[in-house]
Amino acid sequence: MVLSWLKGRRRVSDAADRRLLIALAGGEEEIVRTQVQNALDVIEAVAGEMTMGRALELYLDELDLDEPQATIVAQRVLARLEEES
């Protein structure tokens, strides 16, 4: 996702390119962390009404994330749930 944005852009210095990539990656990581926390909150909110798997599936479907990002969020949610049990 980050690299596709850079395609077709004018050339910048290597240092600026590096800073930009790091900043964009950090931003994407923060988005994923937020999505994971939101998914955990949804799972907790509906715990008595549906399974964790179904709640996570509905959450990801509603977000309509692209495939790599949906997989990353799902894996991190499951890992956090494992840590908490």
N, C-alpha and C positions, 0 to 999 in steps of 0.2 A: 504494500500500500504506500509506504513512504517513498520507495524508490520510483514508483510509477509517477509520482507527482513531479519528480525531478526531470523526467524525460522531456525533452523539448525546451527546457529552460536555458537561458544563456549561461555561459560558463562563468563560474565564480572561482575564487582562489581555493586551493586545497584546504586551507585552514577554515575558510568560511563554509565550505562544503561539509567538512567534518563537524563543525559546530551545529550546522543546520540538521544534519542527520542525527546527531546526539539529542538535540532538542525535540525533534519530531518523534524519535523513538521513546523518549521520556514521556512525551504527551500521550502517545499510544498506550504505553504501559499504565499510566494513570487512568486512562479510560477503561482498560481491562480490569484494573483493581476496583474501580467504581462499579462496573458491571457485575463482578463477582460478589461484591457486598450487597448490591441490590438483589441479585438472584438469591443469595442466602436469606435476605429479609423476606422475600416473597415465599420461599420454602417454609420459613418459620411461621409466617402469617397464615398459611393454609395447611399447616401440618395435620390438623385433625380432619381435614376434608379431602385430601388427596395425597397420593404418595409423593415422596421427594422427587422421584424420576419424572413423574407427570408434571409436577410443578416446574421443574427445571426445563422440561421440554416446552411447555407453554410459554415460559419466560423467554426462552431463546427464539421461539417462533414469532412472538410478538415483536421482539427487537429486530427481526429480519437481518441478522448479522450475516456477513459473508462467511463462507465455510471455514477458512482457517481461524478466524476470530471466534466463531461460535464454538469450535472445538477447544480452543485455548480456554475460553470462559468455562465451559463444561468441565474440563479436566481440573481446573483450579478450584471450582466449586466442590467437586467430589473430593479433592485432596483436603480441602479445609474441613469438610464434613467428617472425613476420616480422622483428622487431627483432633477434632472436638469430641469424638466418640470414645 
